[in-house]
Amino acid sequence: MRLILAAALLCLAAGAAAADTGRDLIQVCGQSASLCNSDFQSKEVVAGLRGNHCLPTDPGPAEIAVVDWLGKHPKAARQDVTKAVKRAATALWPCDILRKGQ
């Protein structure tokens, strides 16, 4: 019985970890690397990263850089997670598809 209760609590905690804003993402990433990685794979965060063709290929350092940038820019971090991540990625890796192809 205790095992079932513990599993249910873990599921609830994992479900509550999904980030709605940039501040939520900062908080989740500060709590757990696995939850942070999971949030970075969510459709909302992926949508914020989509279109930036200059992102680093290694996701770990990119995630850390985005979270650090959001921590230093509280106004941007108050936005919904898609906009906040897009703003961070654009500031960190400013390029467009034309420069990428050259």
WOUR-V601389 format. One line per field, one symbol per residue. ss: DSSP state (~ for helix, > for strand, _ for the rest). psi: psi as a letter, one per 20 degrees, with the letter a starting at -180 (. if undefined). A space follows every 10 residues. Layout:
BEGIN
ss=???
psi=???
END
This chain:
BEGIN
ss=_~~~~~~~~~ ~~~~~~____ >~~~~~~~~~ ~_~~~~~~~~ __~~~~~~~_ ________~~ ~~~~~~~~~~ ~~_~~~~__> ~~~~~~~~~~ ~~____~~~~ ~_
psi=ghgggggghg ggghhiipph rhhggggghh gphhhghghi iqhgghhhhp iojjqqhohg hggggggggh himhghhirq hggghggghh hhmorrhghh i.
END
